[in-house]
């Protein structure tokens, strides 16, 4: 008998492998990801999760707001990744996924 936790783990792995295969990636390939915007309460946690994931390679982040960019220079979490300009982020064809984090109005 499979319990709920085993079912969810198995279903998640199956879905992920299907998604990777559809994207032309092997199970051990890393998805290159970037973060656009940082003005959301969950952004730091999402960045932490992306950095910890063995399936992701974090290319960097782009923050369009100059004030927030200055604040992030002091944030240890964001010091771990490269700050990208919008042109760098959008012009980098190796980035396969962009996570958008913006202010919730």
N, C-alpha and C positions, 0 to 999 in steps of 0.2 A: 504494500500500500504506500503510495506516494503522499507525503504531507504537503501542505500549502507552500512552505518554504522551498522544498525540492522542486515542486512544480514551477514556481516562479523563476527559480534559478535556471532550470532546464529550458523553459519557454524563452527567457531572456537571452540565453546563449544561442538558442536556435534562431531567434529573430536577428540577433547581432551577426551571426555567421551568414545568414541570408542577405542582410544589408551589405556586409562587406563583399560578398560574392557579386552582388548586383553592381557594386561600385568598382569591380575589377581588382579588389584587394584580397590578399591572402590573410588568414587569421592572425599572422604575426606581423603584418604590415601596420605601421603607425599612420594615423590620420593626422595630417598637418592642419592645425587649427589656430585661429586668431580671434581676439576679442575686440569688438567694436563698441565703444562706449563703456563707461564704468559707473554711471550715475544710477545705480539700483542697489537696494539693500542686500541683495544676494550675490552681487558681483564677486566680492572677495572669496566667498565660499565656492563659487563656481570655478574661479581661477585656481583655487587650492585643489579642487577635485580634478581639474584638467591636468594640472602639473603632476598629480599623484597617479594618474591613469597610465598604465603600461601601454594603452592603445592609442594614446595621443601624443603628438609632438607640438608644443606650444610655440608658434612662430613669434608671437608678440601681441601687443594691444595697441589700439588707437583710441585716443580720447580727443574729440574735437574741441572741447571746452578748455581754454588756456588756464583758467583758475584750477580746474580739477587736475590738469596735467601737472601743475606745480605741486599740488597736494600729494599726488601719487609718487612723486620723486622721494618723498619721505616714508612711504608705505613699504615695509619690508617685503610684503607679498608681491607687490608690483616691481620691486627692484630686481626680482629674480628673472624677469622677462624683458625683452626689448620693447621700447616704445617705438611704434611705427607711425609714420604720417599716413593720412588717408590714401595718398597716391601709392605709397609703398604697399599698404595692405591690399588695395584693389588691383595693383599691378603685379602682384606676386602670384604667378600661376601655380606655384607649388602648394598654396593654401587651398585646402579642400573643403573647409568648413569655417564659417564665421558665426560666432556667437554674439548676438546683439543684446546689449544691456543698456537700457535708457531710463530716464526719469519717467515714473508713472504719474500721469496727470490726474 
